[in-house]
Amino acid sequence: MPAEKKTCGICFDTDFNAEQMFCVASCGHEFCVECVKRHIEVRVFEGDVHIRCPCYYYCKSKLTFESCVHLLTPKLRAIWIQSLEEESVPAIERVYCPNPKCSTLMSKTRLSKQEDGSMRCCFKCWEPFCIDCKAPWHKNLSCEDYKRLCPILTEDVVLNVLANQKNWRQCNNCKHLIERSGGCDRVICRCGFSFCYTCGNHRCVCYPEDPVIALWCCFGFVLYSLACIYLLLSSQH
């Protein structure tokens, strides 16, 4: 007797064998391996740490790193691990190595164990830096003098230059920098705050006097809301 074929919940192809499917352990939803790979890739590159089940319109289950690791490319694996490490360190505790070839994430609490004035050493490259201004170590110079004499090397200046070059935007809610990989101007930060990528405002003011664009935006929002309601009601039957 031939094995029963499976249906993917994303592409809806009905001709998959059991070994070609991926099952979310916490909810039991099944998808083909290729669709799950693409779903994970999109979420990881968007900076998502806790990736939800692809049925995210009505399912709140999460995909764990351990259950998906065999589906990940080395690059995706490294990005996801880095995101998990960053999330494990509170924002106010995060310190990045100022060495541009390193940029290792560290915590202030762990660095505080290196009791040597303001000098600390990176855990990875062992380059010394100043814990007060997060710049390379500047012996016999105060932080203010160093910033004045070597402004191009300070962390804030380097980050601002890079953000301008990459066309990144800063979230007005959590102050994280965001990079849009594609799609429309409306983006959602990992903190949940949504804003226009062009003007940076929660309520877009790019076209304040164009009634046609405003009408199309309202129409699109209504269609999106109706689609969500339809999917939610369909899942309950």
C-alpha atoms as an extended CHARMM CRD file, in Angstrom:
* protein
*
       237  EXT
         1         1  MET       CA              0.0000000000        0.0000000000        0.0000000000  PROA      1               0.0000000000
         2         2  PRO       CA              1.5430000000        3.3520000000       -1.0300000000  PROA      2               0.0000000000
         3         3  ALA       CA              2.3960000000        5.8140000000        1.7210000000  PROA      3               0.0000000000
         4         4  GLU       CA             -0.0940000000        8.6030000000        2.3410000000  PROA      4               0.0000000000
         5         5  LYS       CA              0.8550000000       11.8740000000        0.6690000000  PROA      5               0.0000000000
         6         6  LYS       CA              1.1840000000       15.0530000000        2.7280000000  PROA      6               0.0000000000
         7         7  THR       CA             -0.0140000000       18.5920000000        1.9760000000  PROA      7               0.0000000000
         8         8  CYS       CA              2.1670000000       21.6300000000        2.6700000000  PROA      8               0.0000000000
         9         9  GLY       CA              0.3950000000       24.3760000000        4.6130000000  PROA      9               0.0000000000
        10        10  ILE       CA              2.2620000000       27.0900000000        2.6810000000  PROA      10              0.0000000000
        11        11  CYS       CA              2.4480000000       26.1210000000       -1.0000000000  PROA      11              0.0000000000
        12        12  PHE       CA             -0.5170000000       23.6730000000       -0.7060000000  PROA      12              0.0000000000
        13        13  ASP       CA              1.2370000000       21.0870000000       -2.8580000000  PROA      13              0.0000000000
        14        14  THR       CA             -0.3280000000       17.6930000000       -2.0670000000  PROA      14              0.0000000000
        15        15  ASP       CA              2.4090000000       15.3670000000       -3.3370000000  PROA      15              0.0000000000
        16        16  PHE       CA              4.9280000000       15.2320000000       -0.4750000000  PROA      16              0.0000000000
        17        17  ASN       CA              6.2470000000       12.1870000000        1.3310000000  PROA      17              0.0000000000
        18        18  ALA       CA              6.6010000000       12.2200000000        5.1220000000  PROA      18              0.0000000000
        19        19  GLU       CA             10.3890000000       12.6980000000        4.9320000000  PROA      19              0.0000000000
        20        20  GLN       CA              9.8770000000       15.8330000000        2.8070000000  PROA      20              0.0000000000
        21        21  MET       CA              7.8160000000       17.5010000000        5.5240000000  PROA      21              0.0000000000
        22        22  PHE       CA              8.6690000000       19.5610000000        8.6050000000  PROA      22              0.0000000000
        23        23  CYS       CA              6.3500000000       19.4320000000       11.6110000000  PROA      23              0.0000000000
        24        24  VAL       CA              6.2220000000       22.2180000000       14.2150000000  PROA      24              0.0000000000
        25        25  ALA       CA              6.4340000000       20.2230000000       17.4400000000  PROA      25              0.0000000000
        26        26  SER       CA              4.3740000000       22.5530000000       19.6480000000  PROA      26              0.0000000000
        27        27  CYS       CA              1.3390000000       22.8230000000       17.3370000000  PROA      27              0.0000000000
        28        28  GLY       CA              1.6030000000       19.9560000000       14.8360000000  PROA      28              0.0000000000
        29        29  HSD       CA              1.3310000000       22.1090000000       11.6950000000  PROA      29              0.0000000000
        30        30  GLU       CA              3.1710000000       20.5700000000        8.7490000000  PROA      30              0.0000000000
        31        31  PHE       CA              4.9630000000       22.2260000000        5.8470000000  PROA      31              0.0000000000
        32        32  CYS       CA              7.3350000000       21.0690000000        3.1550000000  PROA      32              0.0000000000
        33        33  VAL       CA             11.0090000000       21.4670000000        4.0000000000  PROA      33              0.0000000000
        34        34  GLU       CA             11.7030000000       23.9510000000        1.1900000000  PROA      34              0.0000000000
        35        35  CYS       CA              8.9080000000       26.3000000000        2.2830000000  PROA      35              0.0000000000
        36        36  VAL       CA             10.0950000000       26.1780000000        5.8900000000  PROA      36              0.0000000000
        37        37  LYS       CA             13.6380000000       26.9940000000        4.7680000000  PROA      37              0.0000000000
        38        38  ARG       CA             12.4110000000       30.0780000000        2.8970000000  PROA      38              0.0000000000
        39        39  HSD       CA             10.2190000000       31.1210000000        5.8400000000  PROA      39              0.0000000000
        40        40  ILE       CA             13.1450000000       30.8760000000        8.2650000000  PROA      40              0.0000000000
        41        41  GLU       CA             15.4710000000       32.7160000000        5.8780000000  PROA      41              0.0000000000
        42        42  VAL       CA             13.0810000000       35.6770000000        5.5640000000  PROA      42              0.0000000000
        43        43  ARG       CA             12.4750000000       35.9060000000        9.3150000000  PROA      43              0.0000000000
        44        44  VAL       CA             16.1720000000       35.5740000000       10.2210000000  PROA      44              0.0000000000
        45        45  PHE       CA             17.2540000000       38.2680000000        7.7590000000  PROA      45              0.0000000000
        46        46  GLU       CA             14.5490000000       40.5370000000        9.2030000000  PROA      46              0.0000000000
        47        47  GLY       CA             16.1590000000       40.1270000000       12.6230000000  PROA      47              0.0000000000
        48        48  ASP       CA             13.4660000000       37.9240000000       14.1340000000  PROA      48              0.0000000000
        49        49  VAL       CA             14.7560000000       35.7960000000       17.0120000000  PROA      49              0.0000000000
        50        50  HSD       CA             11.5950000000       33.9270000000       18.0130000000  PROA      50              0.0000000000
        51        51  ILE       CA             10.3120000000       32.7280000000       14.6460000000  PROA      51              0.0000000000
        52        52  ARG       CA              6.6250000000       31.9120000000       14.6830000000  PROA      52              0.0000000000
        53        53  CYS       CA              4.9070000000       29.0100000000       12.9650000000  PROA      53              0.0000000000
        54        54  PRO       CA              4.1790000000       29.9180000000        9.3080000000  PROA      54              0.0000000000
        55        55  CYS       CA              0.4660000000       29.8260000000       10.2150000000  PROA      55              0.0000000000
        56        56  TYR       CA              1.0850000000       33.0420000000       12.1530000000  PROA      56              0.0000000000
        57        57  TYR       CA             -2.3470000000       34.5310000000       11.3760000000  PROA      57              0.0000000000
        58        58  TYR       CA             -3.7980000000       32.3040000000       14.0830000000  PROA      58              0.0000000000
        59        59  CYS       CA             -0.9620000000       30.1640000000       15.5080000000  PROA      59              0.0000000000
        60        60  LYS       CA              1.3980000000       31.4950000000       18.1760000000  PROA      60              0.0000000000
        61        61  SER       CA              3.7460000000       28.5020000000       18.2840000000  PROA      61              0.0000000000
        62        62  LYS       CA              7.4620000000       29.1300000000       17.8340000000  PROA      62              0.0000000000
        63        63  LEU       CA             10.1320000000       27.3820000000       15.7960000000  PROA      63              0.0000000000
        64        64  THR       CA             13.1150000000       26.5760000000       17.9950000000  PROA      64              0.0000000000
        65        65  PHE       CA             16.6880000000       26.8880000000       16.8030000000  PROA      65              0.0000000000
        66        66  GLU       CA             17.3900000000       23.2940000000       17.8430000000  PROA      66              0.0000000000
        67        67  SER       CA             14.5200000000       21.8800000000       15.7700000000  PROA      67              0.0000000000
        68        68  CYS       CA             15.5140000000       23.8770000000       12.6680000000  PROA      68              0.0000000000
        69        69  VAL       CA             19.3050000000       23.7360000000       12.8020000000  PROA      69              0.0000000000
        70        70  HSD       CA             19.4880000000       20.9150000000       10.2350000000  PROA      70              0.0000000000
        71        71  LEU       CA             17.6370000000       23.1310000000        7.7260000000  PROA      71              0.0000000000
        72        72  LEU       CA             19.9450000000       26.1330000000        8.0770000000  PROA      72              0.0000000000
        73        73  THR       CA             22.8470000000       27.1620000000        5.9030000000  PROA      73              0.0000000000
        74        74  PRO       CA             26.0440000000       28.0800000000        7.7920000000  PROA      74              0.0000000000
        75        75  LYS       CA             25.3130000000       31.7780000000        7.1970000000  PROA      75              0.0000000000
        76        76  LEU       CA             21.7420000000       31.5730000000        8.5280000000  PROA      76              0.0000000000
        77        77  ARG       CA             22.9210000000       29.5260000000       11.4920000000  PROA      77              0.0000000000
        78        78  ALA       CA             25.5150000000       32.1630000000       12.3930000000  PROA      78              0.0000000000
        79        79  ILE       CA             23.0250000000       35.0500000000       12.0600000000  PROA      79              0.0000000000
        80        80  TRP       CA             20.3870000000       33.3070000000       14.1860000000  PROA      80              0.0000000000
        81        81  ILE       CA             22.9440000000       32.4380000000       16.8790000000  PROA      81              0.0000000000
        82        82  GLN       CA             24.1790000000       36.0400000000       16.9240000000  PROA      82              0.0000000000
        83        83  SER       CA             20.5990000000       37.3240000000       17.2770000000  PROA      83              0.0000000000
        84        84  LEU       CA             19.9680000000       34.9260000000       20.1690000000  PROA      84              0.0000000000
        85        85  GLU       CA             23.1630000000       36.0690000000       21.8730000000  PROA      85              0.0000000000
        86        86  GLU       CA             22.2170000000       39.7310000000       21.4470000000  PROA      86              0.0000000000
        87        87  GLU       CA             18.7570000000       39.1450000000       22.8820000000  PROA      87              0.0000000000
        88        88  SER       CA             20.2460000000       37.3890000000       25.9180000000  PROA      88              0.0000000000
        89        89  VAL       CA             22.1110000000       40.5990000000       26.8160000000  PROA      89              0.0000000000
        90        90  PRO       CA             19.8810000000       43.5360000000       27.9050000000  PROA      90              0.0000000000
        91        91  ALA       CA             20.2310000000       46.6150000000       25.6980000000  PROA      91              0.0000000000
        92        92  ILE       CA             21.7580000000       48.7250000000       28.4900000000  PROA      92              0.0000000000
        93        93  GLU       CA             24.3380000000       45.9740000000       29.1080000000  PROA      93              0.0000000000
        94        94  ARG       CA             25.5420000000       45.6030000000       25.5170000000  PROA      94              0.0000000000
        95        95  VAL       CA             29.0770000000       46.6040000000       24.6140000000  PROA      95              0.0000000000
        96        96  TYR       CA             30.5990000000       45.9540000000       21.1950000000  PROA      96              0.0000000000
        97        97  CYS       CA             34.3070000000       45.7090000000       20.5570000000  PROA      97              0.0000000000
        98        98  PRO       CA             35.3820000000       48.9290000000       18.7560000000  PROA      98              0.0000000000
        99        99  ASN       CA             37.8220000000       46.9720000000       16.6050000000  PROA      99              0.0000000000
       100       100  PRO       CA             36.0980000000       47.0680000000       13.1510000000  PROA      100             0.0000000000
       101       101  LYS       CA             37.4980000000       43.6150000000       12.3470000000  PROA      101             0.0000000000
       102       102  CYS       CA             35.9500000000       42.1220000000       15.4810000000  PROA      102             0.0000000000
       103       103  SER       CA             32.7810000000       43.8860000000       16.8250000000  PROA      103             0.0000000000
       104       104  THR       CA             32.2090000000       41.0980000000       19.3690000000  PROA      104             0.0000000000
       105       105  LEU       CA             29.2100000000       41.5570000000       21.6760000000  PROA      105             0.0000000000
       106       106  MET       CA             30.0150000000       41.6890000000       25.4040000000  PROA      106             0.0000000000
       107       107  SER       CA             28.1630000000       42.5970000000       28.5920000000  PROA      107             0.0000000000
       108       108  LYS       CA             29.1230000000       45.3920000000       30.9810000000  PROA      108             0.0000000000
       109       109  THR       CA             28.6770000000       43.0680000000       33.9660000000  PROA      109             0.0000000000
       110       110  ARG       CA             31.1800000000       40.5540000000       32.6470000000  PROA      110             0.0000000000
       111       111  LEU       CA             33.5860000000       43.3120000000       31.5970000000  PROA      111             0.0000000000
       112       112  SER       CA             33.4000000000       44.8350000000       35.0810000000  PROA      112             0.0000000000
       113       113  LYS       CA             35.3740000000       41.8330000000       36.3670000000  PROA      113             0.0000000000
       114       114  GLN       CA             38.4140000000       43.2200000000       34.5220000000  PROA      114             0.0000000000
       115       115  GLU       CA             39.3740000000       45.7520000000       37.1830000000  PROA      115             0.0000000000
       116       116  ASP       CA             41.9370000000       47.9580000000       35.4640000000  PROA      116             0.0000000000
       117       117  GLY       CA             40.5750000000       51.4890000000       35.6150000000  PROA      117             0.0000000000
       118       118  SER       CA             38.6860000000       52.3200000000       32.4180000000  PROA      118             0.0000000000
       119       119  MET       CA             40.6270000000       49.8970000000       30.2430000000  PROA      119             0.0000000000
       120       120  ARG       CA             38.9790000000       46.6510000000       29.1820000000  PROA      120             0.0000000000
       121       121  CYS       CA             40.0440000000       43.9520000000       26.7200000000  PROA      121             0.0000000000
       122       122  CYS       CA             37.8210000000       42.2930000000       24.1400000000  PROA      122             0.0000000000
       123       123  PHE       CA             37.0790000000       38.6600000000       24.9520000000  PROA      123             0.0000000000
       124       124  LYS       CA             37.7570000000       37.6210000000       21.3600000000  PROA      124             0.0000000000
       125       125  CYS       CA             40.5050000000       39.7610000000       19.8020000000  PROA      125             0.0000000000
       126       126  TRP       CA             41.9570000000       40.9910000000       23.1410000000  PROA      126             0.0000000000
       127       127  GLU       CA             42.3330000000       44.5310000000       21.8220000000  PROA      127             0.0000000000
       128       128  PRO       CA             42.1540000000       47.0650000000       24.7000000000  PROA      128             0.0000000000
       129       129  PHE       CA             39.4190000000       49.7120000000       24.6840000000  PROA      129             0.0000000000
       130       130  CYS       CA             37.8650000000       52.3170000000       26.9670000000  PROA      130             0.0000000000
       131       131  ILE       CA             34.7230000000       51.1480000000       28.7570000000  PROA      131             0.0000000000
       132       132  ASP       CA             33.5970000000       54.7530000000       29.3040000000  PROA      132             0.0000000000
       133       133  CYS       CA             33.4940000000       55.9710000000       25.6810000000  PROA      133             0.0000000000
       134       134  LYS       CA             33.6480000000       52.5550000000       23.9070000000  PROA      134             0.0000000000
       135       135  ALA       CA             36.6150000000       53.6970000000       21.8000000000  PROA      135             0.0000000000
       136       136  PRO       CA             40.0430000000       52.0660000000       21.3240000000  PROA      136             0.0000000000
       137       137  TRP       CA             42.2110000000       52.4780000000       24.4010000000  PROA      137             0.0000000000
       138       138  HSD       CA             43.6260000000       56.0060000000       24.6860000000  PROA      138             0.0000000000
       139       139  LYS       CA             46.3210000000       56.0150000000       27.3590000000  PROA      139             0.0000000000
       140       140  ASN       CA             47.1150000000       59.4430000000       28.8520000000  PROA      140             0.0000000000
       141       141  LEU       CA             44.1330000000       61.0050000000       27.0270000000  PROA      141             0.0000000000
       142       142  SER       CA             40.7160000000       61.7500000000       28.4740000000  PROA      142             0.0000000000
       143       143  CYS       CA             37.6490000000       60.5670000000       26.5550000000  PROA      143             0.0000000000
       144       144  GLU       CA             36.8470000000       64.1590000000       25.5730000000  PROA      144             0.0000000000
       145       145  ASP       CA             40.3820000000       64.7940000000       24.2830000000  PROA      145             0.0000000000
       146       146  TYR       CA             40.3830000000       61.5330000000       22.3490000000  PROA      146             0.0000000000
       147       147  LYS       CA             37.0540000000       62.3040000000       20.6670000000  PROA      147             0.0000000000
       148       148  ARG       CA             38.3150000000       65.7580000000       19.7650000000  PROA      148             0.0000000000
       149       149  LEU       CA             41.6390000000       64.5110000000       18.3740000000  PROA      149             0.0000000000
       150       150  CYS       CA             40.3450000000       61.3010000000       16.7340000000  PROA      150             0.0000000000
       151       151  PRO       CA             36.6380000000       61.8530000000       15.9990000000  PROA      151             0.0000000000
       152       152  ILE       CA             36.5510000000       59.4520000000       13.0610000000  PROA      152             0.0000000000
       153       153  LEU       CA             37.4210000000       56.5240000000       15.3320000000  PROA      153             0.0000000000
       154       154  THR       CA             34.7290000000       56.9920000000       17.9680000000  PROA      154             0.0000000000
       155       155  GLU       CA             31.8750000000       54.4980000000       18.0410000000  PROA      155             0.0000000000
       156       156  ASP       CA             29.0120000000       56.9610000000       17.4810000000  PROA      156             0.0000000000
       157       157  VAL       CA             30.6470000000       58.6490000000       14.4950000000  PROA      157             0.0000000000
       158       158  VAL       CA             31.5430000000       55.3520000000       12.8160000000  PROA      158             0.0000000000
       159       159  LEU       CA             28.0120000000       54.0290000000       13.3600000000  PROA      159             0.0000000000
       160       160  ASN       CA             26.3860000000       57.1860000000       11.9860000000  PROA      160             0.0000000000
       161       161  VAL       CA             28.5970000000       57.1410000000        8.8930000000  PROA      161             0.0000000000
       162       162  LEU       CA             27.7980000000       53.4710000000        8.2880000000  PROA      162             0.0000000000
       163       163  ALA       CA             24.0620000000       54.0690000000        8.8030000000  PROA      163             0.0000000000
       164       164  ASN       CA             24.0850000000       56.8720000000        6.2290000000  PROA      164             0.0000000000
       165       165  GLN       CA             26.0150000000       54.7590000000        3.7360000000  PROA      165             0.0000000000
       166       166  LYS       CA             23.6420000000       51.8020000000        4.1420000000  PROA      166             0.0000000000
       167       167  ASN       CA             20.4990000000       53.9890000000        4.2640000000  PROA      167             0.0000000000
       168       168  TRP       CA             19.4980000000       52.5390000000        7.6470000000  PROA      168             0.0000000000
       169       169  ARG       CA             16.7200000000       54.0740000000        9.7430000000  PROA      169             0.0000000000
       170       170  GLN       CA             16.4480000000       54.3990000000       13.5170000000  PROA      170             0.0000000000
       171       171  CYS       CA             13.3100000000       53.2220000000       15.2980000000  PROA      171             0.0000000000
       172       172  ASN       CA             11.7980000000       56.1330000000       17.2400000000  PROA      172             0.0000000000
       173       173  ASN       CA             10.6110000000       53.7460000000       19.9500000000  PROA      173             0.0000000000
       174       174  CYS       CA             13.6090000000       51.5500000000       20.8840000000  PROA      174             0.0000000000
       175       175  LYS       CA             16.3220000000       53.4730000000       18.9360000000  PROA      175             0.0000000000
       176       176  HSD       CA             17.5800000000       50.3340000000       17.1450000000  PROA      176             0.0000000000
       177       177  LEU       CA             18.8550000000       50.7500000000       13.5870000000  PROA      177             0.0000000000
       178       178  ILE       CA             16.8110000000       49.0030000000       10.9030000000  PROA      178             0.0000000000
       179       179  GLU       CA             17.6730000000       47.9950000000        7.3500000000  PROA      179             0.0000000000
       180       180  ARG       CA             14.8660000000       47.3920000000        4.8610000000  PROA      180             0.0000000000
       181       181  SER       CA             15.6310000000       44.5410000000        2.4750000000  PROA      181             0.0000000000
       182       182  GLY       CA             12.6110000000       45.1120000000        0.2260000000  PROA      182             0.0000000000
       183       183  GLY       CA              8.8830000000       45.7370000000        0.0880000000  PROA      183             0.0000000000
       184       184  CYS       CA              6.8920000000       48.8830000000        0.8450000000  PROA      184             0.0000000000
       185       185  ASP       CA              7.8740000000       51.8440000000        3.0300000000  PROA      185             0.0000000000
       186       186  ARG       CA              5.9170000000       50.5990000000        6.0690000000  PROA      186             0.0000000000
       187       187  VAL       CA              8.2930000000       48.6320000000        8.3170000000  PROA      187             0.0000000000
       188       188  ILE       CA              7.8740000000       47.0100000000       11.7300000000  PROA      188             0.0000000000
       189       189  CYS       CA             10.7560000000       47.0350000000       14.2130000000  PROA      189             0.0000000000
       190       190  ARG       CA             11.5350000000       44.0000000000       16.3780000000  PROA      190             0.0000000000
       191       191  CYS       CA             10.0530000000       45.9690000000       19.3100000000  PROA      191             0.0000000000
       192       192  GLY       CA              6.6870000000       46.0310000000       17.4790000000  PROA      192             0.0000000000
       193       193  PHE       CA              6.7070000000       49.7310000000       16.5400000000  PROA      193             0.0000000000
       194       194  SER       CA              5.7340000000       50.4320000000       12.9200000000  PROA      194             0.0000000000
       195       195  PHE       CA              6.8090000000       53.4870000000       10.9490000000  PROA      195             0.0000000000
       196       196  CYS       CA              7.4370000000       54.8340000000        7.4530000000  PROA      196             0.0000000000
       197       197  TYR       CA             10.9570000000       54.0150000000        6.2560000000  PROA      197             0.0000000000
       198       198  THR       CA             11.0800000000       57.2220000000        4.1930000000  PROA      198             0.0000000000
       199       199  CYS       CA             10.0050000000       59.8710000000        6.7160000000  PROA      199             0.0000000000
       200       200  GLY       CA             10.4920000000       57.8960000000        9.9510000000  PROA      200             0.0000000000
       201       201  ASN       CA              7.0560000000       58.7830000000       11.3550000000  PROA      201             0.0000000000
       202       202  HSD       CA              4.4700000000       56.3730000000       12.7340000000  PROA      202             0.0000000000
       203       203  ARG       CA              1.8580000000       58.2620000000       10.7200000000  PROA      203             0.0000000000
       204       204  CYS       CA              3.4210000000       58.7720000000        7.3030000000  PROA      204             0.0000000000
       205       205  VAL       CA              3.6550000000       62.4200000000        6.2110000000  PROA      205             0.0000000000
       206       206  CYS       CA              5.3680000000       61.7900000000        2.8710000000  PROA      206             0.0000000000
       207       207  TYR       CA              2.1930000000       62.5800000000        0.9050000000  PROA      207             0.0000000000
       208       208  PRO       CA              0.0640000000       64.6980000000        3.2600000000  PROA      208             0.0000000000
       209       209  GLU       CA             -1.7700000000       66.5410000000        0.4880000000  PROA      209             0.0000000000
       210       210  ASP       CA             -2.3730000000       63.7140000000       -1.9690000000  PROA      210             0.0000000000
       211       211  PRO       CA             -5.9490000000       62.4160000000       -1.4490000000  PROA      211             0.0000000000
       212       212  VAL       CA             -5.5510000000       59.6800000000       -4.0850000000  PROA      212             0.0000000000
       213       213  ILE       CA             -2.6050000000       58.0650000000       -2.2770000000  PROA      213             0.0000000000
       214       214  ALA       CA             -4.3840000000       58.4230000000        1.0640000000  PROA      214             0.0000000000
       215       215  LEU       CA             -7.4840000000       56.7300000000       -0.3870000000  PROA      215             0.0000000000
       216       216  TRP       CA             -5.4500000000       53.8230000000       -1.7750000000  PROA      216             0.0000000000
       217       217  CYS       CA             -3.7040000000       53.3830000000        1.5900000000  PROA      217             0.0000000000
       218       218  CYS       CA             -7.0650000000       53.2050000000        3.3830000000  PROA      218             0.0000000000
       219       219  PHE       CA             -8.4190000000       50.7780000000        0.7800000000  PROA      219             0.0000000000
       220       220  GLY       CA             -5.3710000000       48.5260000000        1.1390000000  PROA      220             0.0000000000
       221       221  PHE       CA             -5.6760000000       48.5270000000        4.9220000000  PROA      221             0.0000000000
       222       222  VAL       CA             -9.3640000000       47.5410000000        4.7070000000  PROA      222             0.0000000000
       223       223  LEU       CA             -8.5660000000       44.6570000000        2.3280000000  PROA      223             0.0000000000
       224       224  TYR       CA             -5.7560000000       43.4630000000        4.5980000000  PROA      224             0.0000000000
       225       225  SER       CA             -8.0530000000       43.5580000000        7.6480000000  PROA      225             0.0000000000
       226       226  LEU       CA            -10.7890000000       41.6270000000        5.8400000000  PROA      226             0.0000000000
       227       227  ALA       CA             -8.2730000000       38.9830000000        4.7240000000  PROA      227             0.0000000000
       228       228  CYS       CA             -7.0530000000       38.5230000000        8.3060000000  PROA      228             0.0000000000
       229       229  ILE       CA            -10.6260000000       38.1680000000        9.5890000000  PROA      229             0.0000000000
       230       230  TYR       CA            -11.4290000000       35.6290000000        6.8550000000  PROA      230             0.0000000000
       231       231  LEU       CA             -8.3600000000       33.5220000000        7.6670000000  PROA      231             0.0000000000
       232       232  LEU       CA             -9.1460000000       33.6580000000       11.3810000000  PROA      232             0.0000000000
       233       233  LEU       CA            -12.7570000000       32.5360000000       10.8580000000  PROA      233             0.0000000000
       234       234  SER       CA            -11.6880000000       29.8120000000        8.4130000000  PROA      234             0.0000000000
       235       235  SER       CA             -9.2810000000       28.3420000000       10.9470000000  PROA      235             0.0000000000
       236       236  GLN       CA            -12.0810000000       27.9640000000       13.4940000000  PROA      236             0.0000000000
       237       237  HSD       CA            -14.2090000000       25.7210000000       11.2500000000  PROA      237             0.0000000000
